[in-house]
Each structure stands twice: as C-alpha cells, then as structure tokens.
C-alpha cells in the first residue's frame, strides 16, 4: 500500500475523532503552598482555588487555552480545582481534558438546558443565545453546596497573572459578587426604550444600590455561592428573563439580567483582571487595542475569537498573545498534498 495513502487514512481517522490537543506540561506548587490531597476531598477543599467554566465543543479550543494559562501563571497550580459545566457530550469532553491535563483536579457537572431554553430571548448575536451561556445563572444550584466561593471564567480569555489574587478578592459581607466595573460606559444602551420609558421598571436601578449602577462584564466574576443561595439570586435573574419574554426590555443575551440584579451592588475589582472587548463589537469583531494600564487577564469578548482569526490567516496583533496557549495539534493537510 502506498505510503501517502496510509498517511491519508491516518489523517481521516484523526479528523473523524475530532480535534486533537497536545498534552500540556505539568506545573508544580512552589514550596510555600499548602498541600491538597488528590482525592475526592479536593472538590470541597477550602485550601483550593475553585474555578468554574462551561465546556462545549464549539469553544473547547478556547477553554483549553484558559486552563493552560491559569495553571502556568499560578504559584500553587496543584491547588486549583476546575468545575466544568456542560450540557452534552460529557464523556468526550472529559477525555479531551484528561488527555491534555492528566494531572488536573476537576469535576464535570451536567446542565439541563431544557430548564432554561424556554426563557432565552433572541439577542443581537446568535452565539449569545446558547443555553450554556446562561449556565452562570445556575452555578449556585449546579455546584456542590460545600463550595462557598468560585471564580467564573469565560472560554475566550487567558490569564497572565496568578488567579489566587483574583480568588481572594475582598468581598464585604452584604455583597454577593465581585468584578471589574466600568462606570464610564453608557449604561442606558444595555436596555430598550421600552424599559427606560416605564418608571416601574427603570426605578429598579435606583433602589437598594450601594452606588450608581455601572456596567460590568459577566465573563470574569468572583461569586460568593452561599450568599447567592441565601439571597435566592437565581430566582431574581429568572424573573427578569420571564419579563423579557413578555416585554422586550434588553437585546444583549445573558448580561442585562445580571446588571438589573447586581449593578451598583458588587465589589470592585481592578480593571487589570478583565481587559475585555478584544474580540471587537458584536457585529464585525474588528481588532482593538488594550485599555490603558496593567494587564492580568486578556478577554476576547465580542464577535472576533482569536482562534478563528488565526485559522483564517487574518489575526489581530493582540491575538499573538493568545497563540502560545493554543494546544490544538497542527493539521496534516500539507502532508497529504505532498
């Protein structure tokens, strides 16, 4: 059998099995780190840094880059526990994670999309309508009750700093979550004229707020899960989603209900922990520069994702900062042609 034909069959098998990812290097704790035993107890360990993410095939490449960046820049990488929420192909996704990170402490949680699908309203970009995009609403119900705090991360970002600094953010006793706030953003654009013209709705943003409501991005949040459960915040978010099905009060996916419930009542985080918007806007996804100031986390929120632009041969300058964390195995198309 001709060698090129054998190679062709190998490539076909590889593609049929889906994307292939390289195994990441193993990272070890520095000497002053506490030790967490590698058994089922780590899921609830109060010594660990707990990170929650969604996991699906569409954003898997981005998720793998996030995991690598978190581990690489942590002083205690063996003390990080990942909690992955997924709606389907759980076994396949688990195999991907284990093959690239055989030493990783993690658990996968099933997410029933049926409960949320009927509440989702169409938004300005179809990717924002994915049921998994709303899993952050239900983290307090999905994750173990033994967890008191978690860092939630989107799948289109990388960290270049120690995540423990973010995890240990000071959150006052009456506050449920922390995130970078952007008070110069035009807050009115996140809601429709119907919302603003109805005093019984718009007054919501003036009641029981620690300060004037500001925009914050829900792709990077530190969440106090026990406080969330005690305050029944999932129900409060769902109530706004139910209203949205009757009256169109916003256009932008899962973000506006978070703003309605939490804006003005969150603990501030330094902007360095969410240099967001690197994916451009929700329509064209054009290249953008970093915001002024130091950087601990780069976030390609918006339409343009770095792996798509890199594969398309039209990367933006900042996409070069994401590329070193890309674990996707190179394709073999050029070998077939030769």
Buried (B, 14 or more C-beta within 10 A) or exposed (E): EEEEEEBBEEBEEBEEEEBBBBEBEEBEBEEEBEEBEEEEEBBBBEEBBBBBBBBBBEBBBBBBBBBBBBBBBBBBBBBBBBBBBBBEBBEEBBEBBEBBBEBBBBBBBEBEBEEBEEBBBEBEBEEBBBBBBBBBBBBBEBBEEEBBBBBBBBBBBBBBBBBBBBBEBEBEEEBBBBBBBBEEEEBEEBBBEEBEEBEEBBEBBEEEEEEEBBBBBBBBBBBBBBBBBEBEBBEBBBEBBEBBEEEBBBBBBBBBBBBBBBBBBBBBBEBBBBBBBBBBBBEEBEBBEBBEEEBBBBBBBBBBBBBBBBEEEEBBEBBEBBEEBBBBEEBBEEEBEE
